[in-house]
Amino acid sequence: MKRIRFWGVYLIGLTIIVLMIWDLLFSGHGYFVYHGEKQKLEKLSQEIEQLQAEKEVLKSQILRLREDPKTLEEVIHRELGYVYPDEYMLIMPGSGQESPVPQQQQQLEEEVKNHE
C-alpha cells in the first residue's frame, strides 16, 4: 500500500512539474512569446532610431530653408521647375520628368516667343 501511495504521489508531482514546464514554455506569457516580443521590440527600437535620424535631417533642412534664401531659391528652382529670367527650360518628351503646370508652360512659351 505504501508503495502504491509513493508512486501515486510521484506521478502527481511529475505531472505537476511537466505542466509547469509546459506553461513556462508554451503559454501566452511563456518563453517563446517573450522571445518573439523581444525581437519585435528590438526591431521597433531600430526603426525609432532611424526615424529620429530622418527627423533630424528634415529639421536641419527646414532650418536651412527658413534661414538661407539661397537654399530656398535652389530648391524652388530644382524641385518646382522655376527658371530665372535669363534661362530657358527645355522640355524633352519622354525625359521622365513631369512637365510644369500648364500655366507655367504657357508663360515659358510666351517668353520663348518674346526672345525669338
Buried (B, 14 or more C-beta within 10 A) or exposed (E): EEEEEEEEEEEEEEEEEEEEEEEEEEEEEBEEEEEEEEEEEEEEEEEEEEEEEEEEEEEEEEEBBEEEEEBEEEBEEEEEBBBEEEEEBEEEEEEEEEBBEEEBBEEBEEBEEEEE
